[in-house]
Amino acid sequence: MGLKQKDAADLLGLKKRMIQYYEKGNRDGKAVSIPKSVRLACYALTIGISDFDGKIFSKFDPAKYKEEEKPELPEELLPVAMDPDSPEEESA
């Protein structure tokens, strides 16, 4: 992400040494993989999210949220509507 190890550690809530292990790919000769939670946190940082309080509208259970508690999602996170008349792209 172009950050110094110390800055990455601070932003992710990790020790600098863990960043070093992740970059190296091993710790004391044993393979180290980056946990999904850290990968997701890195992605969040790249799109400008520096913290999350867990309060977000869930499309799976909208009934559990009161209307006033549903935060507005940033435009870049909203789903893109597909034009029904446009040809579908083939997926690999």
C-alpha positions in Angstrom: 0.0 0.0 0.0 3.1 2.2 -0.1 3.1 2.8 3.7 6.0 2.6 6.1 5.8 -0.5 8.3 5.2 1.5 11.4 2.4 3.5 9.7 0.7 0.3 8.4 1.0 -1.3 11.8 -0.6 1.8 13.5 -3.5 2.0 10.9 -4.2 -1.8 11.2 -3.8 -2.0 15.0 -0.9 -4.4 14.7 2.7 -4.5 15.9 5.3 -3.5 13.4 6.8 -7.0 13.8 3.6 -8.6 12.4 3.8 -6.4 9.3 7.4 -7.6 8.9 6.3 -11.2 9.1 3.5 -10.7 6.6 6.0 -9.0 4.2 8.6 -11.7 4.6 6.0 -14.5 4.4 7.4 -16.5 7.3 8.0 -16.3 11.0 10.9 -18.3 12.5 10.9 -20.5 9.4 7.2 -21.2 9.5 4.9 -19.9 6.7 2.8 -16.9 7.7 -0.3 -15.9 5.7 -2.1 -12.6 6.0 -5.5 -13.2 7.8 -8.6 -12.3 5.9 -9.4 -9.6 8.5 -6.1 -7.9 7.8 -6.6 -8.1 4.0 -10.1 -6.6 4.4 -8.8 -3.9 6.7 -6.1 -3.1 4.0 -8.9 -2.9 1.4 -10.9 -0.6 3.6 -8.0 1.7 4.0 -7.4 1.9 0.3 -11.0 3.2 -0.2 -10.8 5.7 2.6 -12.4 3.9 5.5 -10.2 4.3 8.6 -12.7 3.0 11.2 -16.0 1.1 11.4 -18.4 1.0 14.3 -20.4 -2.0 12.9 -23.6 0.0 12.4 -24.6 -0.4 8.8 -27.8 -1.5 7.0 -27.8 -5.2 6.3 -29.5 -6.3 3.1 -29.9 -9.7 4.7 -32.0 -8.5 7.7 -33.4 -5.0 7.1 -36.1 -5.5 9.7 -33.6 -5.4 12.6 -32.7 -1.7 11.9 -34.8 1.3 12.5 -35.0 3.6 9.5 -33.1 6.4 11.3 -30.2 4.1 12.1 -29.6 3.1 8.5 -26.5 5.1 7.4 -26.2 6.3 3.8 -23.5 4.4 1.9 -20.9 6.4 0.0 -21.8 6.5 -3.7 -18.8 4.3 -4.6 -20.2 1.5 -2.4 -23.7 1.5 -3.8 -24.6 -1.3 -6.2 -24.6 -0.3 -9.9 -27.9 -0.9 -11.7 -27.7 -3.0 -14.8 -29.4 -1.7 -17.9 -31.7 -4.6 -18.9 -31.2 -3.8 -22.6 -27.4 -3.9 -22.5 -25.6 -7.1 -23.5 -24.3 -9.1 -20.5 -20.5 -9.4 -20.2 -19.1 -12.9 -20.3 -17.4 -14.0 -17.1 -14.2 -16.0 -17.0 
